[in-house]
Amino acid sequence: MKLALTAACAASLCLSAFIPAAAFADDPIVVKSRQVTASQWKVDLSKSLSRNLDDGLRNGLARYMRGSGGIAAITFRLDEQGRADEVALARSSGDIQVDRVAKWAVRRLNAVAPYPAAANRAMQVRAYLIVAPDQDVYDRMAHTAQDIERQRQIAQGHSAGEIVLTVLPGKSA
């Protein structure tokens, strides 16, 4: 059996080696590339962060949370392998457990595609990760995160090299 399989493989290799390339000249060559738009890239990244945030909360990383959650702003860059690098807490939620699970969610990013408009991964990402007990509180916090970002941009100016996201467990925006 093993000998027959080896012979069949050897025969197919020989046939492919002797078939002239011109026989396939009329066949179109199709190359598919997974290029995404900047907005789709942000959605994909938000979904990954949301999944990680969900996992962190489900695994009890924020079980000692005080109050009703909060908004943690995390900044990071992506390395050559698409992993989060230079992860930093840019703005605390006021609850160390929320901050901890937000940083954990970012550090768990893995194999993120490069940002479509950038040839390098030097782009900084600022993610507002929201932990809220219900949709109403989330909606208020999302508006608060937008206000915080608007005020930050007015005070510091918006950097063209920065991407801003708002993330909730189980959601992406």
PyMOL commands that set and color helices and strands:
alter all, ss='L'
color gray80, all
select helices_A, chain A and resi 2-18+21-24+38-58+96-107+135-156
alter helices_A, ss='H'
color red, helices_A
select strands_A, chain A and resi 70-78+84-91+124-131+162-168+171-172
alter strands_A, ss='S'
color yellow, strands_A
deselect
rebuild
show_as cartoon
